[in-house]
């Protein structure tokens, strides 16, 4: 499994980091399709959509939509 920093979003509520996550194992049913994790304030949440992860990162940090 690989986890690579994809984006960092800063806003008045703090900073959220978006990671792209891939599963390299042979048994992974979605190995070719990455997932995205948002880490904010000590918690990590996983999303299947890049856009959803970025939108959540903007919301939790209070960053503007045009970040």
Secondary structure, 3 states (H helix, E strand, C coil): CEEEEEEEEEECCEEEEEEEEECCCCCCCCCCCCEEEEEECCEEEEECCHHHHHHHHHHHHCCCCCC
